[in-house]
Amino acid sequence: MRKVSRKAELKREGRTLTPKQKKELKALAAISDDEIDTTDIPELPPGAWKHAVRGRFYRPLKQAVSMRLDADVIAWLKKQGKGYQTRANTILRQRMLDELRRP
């Protein structure tokens, strides 16, 4: 499967940035964080983040792959019902994250 960049995807959908937008983004990127005026943004109390969930709406790009797995592993995943590929991805992602957290 061919990998498509986000820029190419936006262009295909007809959503490219205008020259004016590109100029504005370039100007914003040149400003340091200390120079940004945030006086119109109210300060949030510490309790506002009490129930926040990180990555709740994160949807990574999927890539189709062909993989040879043991028959008993596939049977175990399918036995739990519909969505065995999603379950396999969840298991692999959790393992990857656990490994990345180790020093």
CYANA upper distance limits for C-alpha pairs under 8 A (distance plus 0.5 A):
  1 MET  CA     63 GLN  CA      8.08
  1 MET  CA     64 ALA  CA      7.27
  4 VAL  CA      8 ALA  CA      6.91
  4 VAL  CA      9 GLU  CA      7.09
  5 SER  CA      9 GLU  CA      6.69
  6 ARG  CA     10 LEU  CA      6.68
  7 LYS  CA     11 LYS  CA      6.71
  7 LYS  CA     16 THR  CA      8.34
  8 ALA  CA     12 ARG  CA      6.58
  9 GLU  CA     13 GLU  CA      6.87
 10 LEU  CA     14 GLY  CA      6.75
 10 LEU  CA     15 ARG  CA      5.50
 10 LEU  CA     16 THR  CA      6.44
 11 LYS  CA     15 ARG  CA      6.00
 11 LYS  CA     16 THR  CA      5.72
 17 LEU  CA     21 GLN  CA      6.35
 17 LEU  CA     22 LYS  CA      6.76
 18 THR  CA     22 LYS  CA      6.78
 19 PRO  CA     23 LYS  CA      6.65
 20 LYS  CA     24 GLU  CA      6.74
 21 GLN  CA     25 LEU  CA      6.65
 22 LYS  CA     26 LYS  CA      6.65
 23 LYS  CA     27 ALA  CA      6.75
 24 GLU  CA     28 LEU  CA      6.67
 25 LEU  CA     29 ALA  CA      6.58
 26 LYS  CA     30 ALA  CA      6.94
 27 ALA  CA     31 ILE  CA      7.33
 31 ILE  CA     35 GLU  CA      6.84
 31 ILE  CA     36 ILE  CA      7.72
 32 SER  CA     36 ILE  CA      7.53
 44 LEU  CA     48 ALA  CA      6.80
 46 PRO  CA     50 LYS  CA      7.96
 48 ALA  CA     52 ALA  CA      8.41
 69 LEU  CA     73 VAL  CA      7.29
 69 LEU  CA     74 ILE  CA      7.37
 70 ASP  CA     74 ILE  CA      7.09
 71 ALA  CA     75 ALA  CA      6.61
 72 ASP  CA     76 TRP  CA      6.56
 73 VAL  CA     77 LEU  CA      6.80
 74 ILE  CA     78 LYS  CA      6.56
 74 ILE  CA     84 TYR  CA      8.45
 75 ALA  CA     79 LYS  CA      6.36
 76 TRP  CA     80 GLN  CA      7.43
 77 LEU  CA     81 GLY  CA      8.18
 77 LEU  CA     84 TYR  CA      5.63
 77 LEU  CA     85 GLN  CA      8.40
 77 LEU  CA     87 ARG  CA      7.59
 77 LEU  CA     88 ALA  CA      7.69
 78 LYS  CA     82 LYS  CA      7.33
 78 LYS  CA     83 GLY  CA      8.18
 78 LYS  CA     84 TYR  CA      5.79
 80 GLN  CA     84 TYR  CA      7.92
 83 GLY  CA     87 ARG  CA      6.85
 84 TYR  CA     88 ALA  CA      6.66
 85 GLN  CA     89 ASN  CA      6.67
 86 THR  CA     90 THR  CA      6.63
 87 ARG  CA     91 ILE  CA      6.69
 88 ALA  CA     92 LEU  CA      6.70
 89 ASN  CA     93 ARG  CA      6.43
 90 THR  CA     94 GLN  CA      6.60
 91 ILE  CA     95 ARG  CA      6.79
 92 LEU  CA     96 MET  CA      6.62
 93 ARG  CA     97 LEU  CA      6.63
 94 GLN  CA     98 ASP  CA      6.58
 95 ARG  CA     99 GLU  CA      6.68
 96 MET  CA    100 LEU  CA      6.67
 97 LEU  CA    101 ARG  CA      6.73
 98 ASP  CA    102 ARG  CA      7.24
